[in-house]
Amino acid sequence: QPLTFLLEYSLAYLMQSLGITAEYMIGHSIGEYVCACLSGIVSFEDAIRLVFKRAELMHSLPSGIMLSVSMGEQEASAYLTEGVCLAAVNGISQVVLSGEIDAMTSLMEKLNEAGVIYIRLHTSHAFHSSMQEQIISEFRKELEGVTFHKVAPRFISNVTGDFLSKEDACNPEYWITHLRD
């Protein structure tokens, strides 16, 4: 996660040095921290500290499974059970489901039986799932030490799919929701 952040941040900086500036940005998961940093909401130092802490906390959790599934959000809701969460809606017929190994293994069997196409993602953990709830209080403590700057965000929120508001950008609870959902 820290390497992903640094690569994305470096690429953005390279583009800016070449005279390419983004009017608006979007970044998935860790990429949203890059957007927050580039927008001036958080300093580089705070952003990288949050990314390191987030990664450390996530990797302290049990392993999990993530699947990219060819179905819409409404259809996917029928497959959500204890241990299986909707981690992302990437399009009208593309979602990511995430969760505990046993529950996700059972889900893969159901998807195979139903002839639903999916790809198991190469992740060590079930990101953006209920499994993250165990680390929320510790991550909240880290967020409380961050100085947020109330500037106009220039990026799309992963949580809402709309432009991030100044209020949400500076609210630690937004970043908790971002971790979980």
Disulfide bonds with the S-S distance in Angstrom:
none
